[in-house]
Amino acid sequence: MTVYESPHGQLELRDLSVTERVFEGLALGDPDRIVLSDAVTGDTLTAAELEADIRALAGGLCEAGWGAGATIAILAPNMPAYVTVFHGAAFAGATITTINPSYTAPEVAHQLQDSGAQLLVTVSAALETAQAAVSGMDMPIAVIDGDGEANGAMPLSSLMSAPLAAQVPVDLDTHVLALPYSSGTTGLPKGVMLSHRNLVVNVDQALVPVPVYPGEMTVAFLPFFHIYGLTVMMNMYLSAGAGLVTMPRFDLETLLRAIQDHKMRMLCLVPPVALVLAKHPLVEEFDLSALNVVISGAAPLGSATTDAISTRLGCTAMQAYGMTEMSPVSHACCDGYLKPGSIGALVPGTAARIVVPETGQDAAPGGKGELWIKGPQVMLGYHGNPAATAETMAEGGWLRTGDLASVDENGSFAIHDRLKELIKMHGFQVAPAEVEAVLLEHPNIQDAAVLGRADDTGDEAVVAYVVTNDGQVPDLAAHCEARLAHYKHPAKVYSVDAIPKSASGKILRRVLRDAAAPDA
């Protein structure tokens, strides 16, 4: 067995709840400093106000019976009060399941039922969806921005009570703190069970290669319902004594203005936003000179886009890697691990294997295989789904990521694609991400997605969908000729208005695959 260890060594496991870890960060500096600011409404919370609100909500939840043993669902966009709700519930000993606010009522209902939620916290804009989702469930709804009883919902303010002095005791290793849902490539979303230990250790793991400093601010447009926004934005920044400008939805001008006005040093994003920063003319109208580091995660970022951001913004652009099942971070770039196309090195306390799927054996040095991860950030399992847990977790506590990866002699890892998304072409395997990266180098292409479509022979043809500047499909033959082997060239290229993507920026290939071809 070939096991790769983190160059950062091991990490001390601290016996803190995730909210106690955040309280440590809030204590690093002036209690009257603003740590949360809403980019749209201008609402703010100071460090002292945030801690007081968390303790008051925790006290009220315990009084109402929604503390230890309860599951509380949050259906809301990013806003300062989201942090209060999440950590108020966590401090009260509850489990929190975070729901995508763009979900339809049936999708919300599925997550509520599957998670066993007993209280749904939402916003007035999503109240109609929330009420449709809980129809027949006899589930109370609390509205964050509600000021009175309306349509059977209670204002969240009515749950504020005497502040809770201490964390409700929970087993930090086994209590399910967070229950976000991961879609995967097929089937209904699965609840990923994450403990206080998972989330606290992952904050501390990520802060080693990606330090955050007390008093600095960044923009939190990555949704808090997603593990990237939850851990890397909300918990990591607040635990480090830093602050957030929250955005309920992505807006380029609002983002650029926040970076400029707050002189932000670091920005965490996803590939679609990276593409915008690399190409959109509006970027030139703002002073982004304070921006020093841009970190992309959730999906592969091509070397050309990385270089374009670095050159245009005069900063260091890099990748990190993770997944919901790892809380989410397992790799991050840092000094010594900034190789183009790399996701960097393992974070502290994390081990990895590269396993050849066909043989189950470890790949030769430099070879490709499925990335397996082991560490204290790895999930407890899938909620109510032992079969899926057994399929994902291998003997010895190894998590099968489903990603095709390799590692060089220096310990820098690279992700080549999802194993299930590889295109089988004349006996060769084609990684969609590799072809997409080449297509994005074309000056007329803004965005691209590649997938395989089966032909009459059982082979798969490489099919590309592109968003172009002029709506026309460019001639890509010469462009691909110099960059890709012939079997990787797209057999068909379609122009589309947009590439369907998840909230975290992953290309929804199944949406394209299930749709008829544009010329069909």
N, C-alpha and C positions, 0 to 999 in steps of 0.2 A: 504494500500500500504506500503510495506517495502522497504525503500530506504537506501542504504549504502553510506556513505559520506567518502571522503578522510581523512585519519588521518593527512594529511599535511595542512588541512584547505583550504581556498580560495587563489586566486592568483590575484594580481593587473594586470589589463588589460592595457597594454601600447600602446599608439597611435603611432606605428612605422610600416613602411613597413618592409617586410622581409629583404630587402637589407639594409635599415637603421639599422636594428638589427645586421646584419653581420658587417656593418661598425663600430658599437660600439666595436665589438670583435677585429677587425683589429687594432683599436686604443689602445688596451691593450698591450702595449709593444713597443719594437724597431720596427719602420716601415720597417727596412731593414732585419728583421728576415724572414726566409722562412716559408711560411704557406701552400704551395702546392708543392709537389715534385712527379714527375712521376717515379714510380718504374722501368719502362722499359726503357724509353728514357733518364731519368735523368733531363728532363726539370723542372725548378722551377719557382715559383713566390713568391716574397716577399709580405708582407702586403701592402706596398705602391704601388707596381706594380699591384697587384690584384685590388685595389680600382681604380687606374688610368685606367686600362683596362675596368673595369665595366662602369665607367663614360663615357669613350670614345665610347664604343659600344652603350651605351644608347643614347648618342648624335647622333650617326650615324643612329641608328634605327628610331629615331624621325624624322630626316631629310628625311629619305627615305619613311616615311609614315607607318612604322611598330612599332609605339608606342602605345598610347592609342587606344583601340578598336581593335587592331590586335591580331591575335593568331599565335604564332611562335612555330614550332615543332623542337625538338632536337632528332636526330637519331645518337647517338654516344656512345662509351664506356666511362668509367671513365677516365678522364684526367684533368689536371689543367684548360685547356680552357673551359671545360664543365661548370665550376663554373662561368667563365666570361660570357658565353652565357646566362646561366640561369638568373644570377643577372643583366646583362646588359638589358635583355628583361624586367625583373621585374621592374627595376628602370625607364624604359621608359614607364611603364604603360601598358605593353602588358600582354596577357595570354600565358602561356607556357604549351604545351602538350609534355610530355616526352615519347619517343617511344623505345621499346626494340630493340637494334641493331641486335639481332639475328632473328628478324621478316623477313618473306618473303615479297616480293613486294606487294602481295595482302593484307597481314595483315597491312603493312605500309599504303597502300592506304586507307583501311577502316578507320584507325584512322585519317588520314589526312582529309578525307571527312567528317567523323562524327564530328570532332572537329572544322571544318571550318578554318583550318590552311591556312595562306597566304604566309608563308615563311618556308622553310625546311632547317635547319642547320645540316650538317652531316660531315663525315670524308671521305677521299679518298677511304679507304677500303670498305666503304658502298655506294659509289657513284653510282655504277651500280644498286644496289637495289633501291636506292633513285630515280634514273631516271626512272626506270621501274614503280615505284609506282606513280610518278606524271604524267605519260604518259596521255595526254589528259586533264590535269588539268590546264595547263598554270601557273604552280607554280614555282617561282624562287628557286634556290638551292644555298646555301652558304656553302663552304667547309672550315672547320676549319684549316686543314693542307695544303690547296691549296695556291700556290704562283702566280697564274695567271689564266686567263680565260681558262677553259678546258671543252669541251663537254657541253657548255652552262651553266656551273656553275661559280659562282663568288667566289673569295677568301674572307673569312670572314674579312680579314684585310682591304678590300676595304670599309667596313662598319664602320670602326673606324673614328671618327670625333672629333670635338671640345667637350671637356668633358661636360657632363650634370651636372649642379651645384646642382640640387635638384630633389628629387623624383617627377615624374609626378603625380599630384594629382589623387588619386583614393579613392573610399569608401572602407576603410579597412575591413568593415564587409560584404560587398556584392559583391565587384569586384572579379571576378574569376581570381585568380593569377595563380594557378596550375591546370592542367587538366590531371592527370595521369589516366591510364585505369586499371580497376580492372576486372579480369576474372570471379571471383565467381566460382560456381560449374557447371553452365550450361550456354549456350548461348554465344553470342558474348561479348567481353569486353565492359564495360560501362565506360564512362568518369565521374570521380569523381571530382566535383567542390569544390575547396578549396580556401579560401580567404587568404589575408595577415594576418588577425586576426587569422585564424585557424593555420597557420604555425608559426607565431611568438609566440603565446601563447603556442603551443605545445613544442617548444624549451624551453621556460621558465618552463613549467610543468615538462619536463623530467630532467632538470638540478637540480631539487630539490632532488629526490632520487638518481640520477646518476650524481654527480658533475663532471665537466671537468675543468681542470685548465689551465690558460694562459701559453703558451709556450710548452705544451706537444704535442706529436704527436701520431697518430694512423694510422692503415692501412685501407684505404677505398677500399675494394674489393666488398662490397655490392653495387650493381649498382645504380647510381644516378637516372636512369629513374624510379626506384621503390621507393615508399614513405619511406621505411626504410632507404635506402641510402641517399635519398634527405634530409630528416629531421634530422635523428639521426647522420648521417655522415657529410654531407656537412654543413647544417645550424647550427646544435647544436655545433659542434666543432669550426667552424669559429666564431660563435657568442660568444663563451666562450674565445676567444683569443688563441685557440689552432690551430694545423695544421694537414694536412693530407698527407699521402703517397698514391697516387692513383694507383690502379691496373686496367688495362683494362679488365682483366679476372683473375679468380682465379688460382694461381699457388702456391703450398705448399712451395717450397723452397724459392721463392721470399717473401712470407708472413713471413716465419720464420726468414729469413735474415733481413727483415725490423724491426721486433720486437726486434731482437738482437741488430742491429746497432743503432737503435734510442732509445733503452732502454724503450720500450713502457710499460705504466702502465696498460692500459685498452684496451680490444679488443671486438668489437661487431661483432657477427657472426650469422650464421644460423645452424640448426641441422646437415646438412651434413658435414659442416666444423668442427663442434664440434666432430663428430664421428671420423674424420680424426685425429684431435689433440689427441683424447683419445687412438687411436690404431696404428697410423703409426710410423714405426721405425725411420724415418727421423727426427722426433721431438727431439730425443735424441742427435742429432748432433749439436744443437744450444743452446746458453745460453739465456734462457727465464726467468731468475731469476727476472727481473724487472717487469714482468707481475703479476699484483696483482688482477685484476678483469676481468672476461670473462662473457659477457652478450649475451644470445641467444634469438632470437626472430623469428617471421614469422611462426613458426610451433612448436608443442610441443616437449620438450626435456625431455627424460626419466630420472628418478632419477639415474639410473645406469650410464648413460653417464655423467651426472652432477658430480657424485661422482668420476668417473674415471678421468675427467679433473682436478678436484680440487686436487686429490691425485697426479696425474702425474706432474702437473705444479706448485703445491704448491700455488694455488691462490683460490680465491672465485669465483665459477661458479654459475650463477643464470640466471633466466629468466625474460623477460619483455613481454608485450603483447600489441598488437595493430592491426589495420587494416587500409587500405588506407582511408576508410571513416571516420577515426578518426585522420588523419593527421600525424602519425598513433598511438601515444602512449596513452594508458589509464591506464596501470598498469606497475609497475616496483618493483623489489625486492630492499630492502635496510635493514639496521640494524633493527632488530625486526621483519622482514618479510622475513626471509630466509628459510622458511619451505621447505623441499624436495618436488619437484613436483609443487610448487606454482609459480604463476606468480607475486606474491607480492601484494602490496596494490595499491589502486587508487592513481593516481597522483593528485596534487592540483587542486581544482576547478572542480572535476569530481565526479559524482554520478552514482550509479549502482542499478539495480534490478535483481533479479533472478526469472524469470517468467516460470511457468509450461506451456508448449505449448498446452497441451490438454485442459487446463481449463482457461488459461489466467490469472490465479491468481498467486500471489507471493508464491514462495516455502517456506516451513517451514524452520526454522533455520537449516543450514547444509545440506538442501536438494538440489537436482539438478534441474536445469532449464535453459532456454535460458538467456544468459547474455544480458541485456539492458544497454546502456550507455547514459549519458547526460552530456554535457559540452561544453565549448567554442571552443573545437577542432573538434567538430562534423561537418561534411561536410554540404555544402549548398544544396546538392542533386545531382542526376545523370543528366548529360548534355543531354538535349533533350529527357528525358525519365521519365516523371512524373509518369507513372505507376510503374516503378521500385522504384522510390523514395517513393511513397506511400506504397509500399510493405515493404520497409526497415525501414521507419520512422513511429513510432507510435505517437499517440496523446501526446502532451506535450513536443515534441522535443526529445523523446527517440529513440535511434538507436538500432534496433534489430541486434545483431551481427551474429546470426546463430550458435553460439557456445554454447555447453552444459557446464555449469559451476556450481561451488558451492563456498561458502565462509564460513570460520570457525569463531569461536567466537572472534578471534583476528583481523579479517578483512583481512586475507590472502585468496586470490582467487585462484582457480585451474580450469584449462580448461580440460575437459574430452574428448571432440571430437566435430567435426562438426555435427550438428543435422541431416543434410541430408546424412551423411556418416555412421550413426549408422546402424549396421547389426541387422535385426530382426531374432531371432533364438528361436523357440519353445516358443514364447511369451516373451522372454527376449530380452533385447537390449545389443549388444556387441559394445564397443567402439574400433575401430581399433587401435587407439593410445595406448591403454592399452596393447593389444596383441603384438603390435610392440615393445613396451618397454621391454616386457618379452623376445621376440625373440632376441633382441639385447644384452641381457645378456649372450647368448650362445657364447662360445669362438670362434666358427667356423663361426659365422655370422657377416659380416661387415655392412650390411644394410638390411632393411626389409620393406615390405609394406603389408598391410592386407586390404581386402575388402570382400564384400558379393556377392555371386553368387546365383541367384534364382534356386531352384530345382523344381521338378515336383509337389510338394505339395504347392508351394507358399512360403515356408520358404526360408531362405537364409543360405547357407553354408559358414562357415568362410574359406577363401582361403588366403594363404600366399605366397608371392614372396620374395625370399631371395637371397642376394649376399653373397657367402661363400668364404672362403680362398682357398678351393680346387676345387670349382665348383661342389661339390657333395651335395645332400640334406641330412643333418644330421637327425638322429632319434631324434625327438623332444618330443616324448611321455613322457619320464621321466622328461624332462626339464619343460614341461608345467604342468605336474601332480602336482608338488609341488607349483606351482605359480598361476594357473588359474583354475576356475571352469570348469567342463567338457564341458559345452556348449560353452565355449570360445576357446576351442582347435581348431586349424586349421584342417579342414577335408582334405584339400589338401595343399601340400607345393611344390612349383616349384622353381628351381634354375634358376636365370637370371643373365645376365652380369651386369646390372645396373638397378636401380630403377628410373623411369622417374620423374623428378622434375622440378618445375618452377624456374625462376631465383632467387626467394626469398627463395627457399628451400622447398616449399610445395610439398608433394607427389601428382603427377598427377594420381589419382586413375582412372579417366575416361579413361586415355590412357591404363591402364592395363585392365580395365573393357571392353573396346571396342575391345581389341586384343583377338585373339583366345588363349585358354590355350596352354601352351608349348607342351603338349602331345596330343593335339587335332588332 
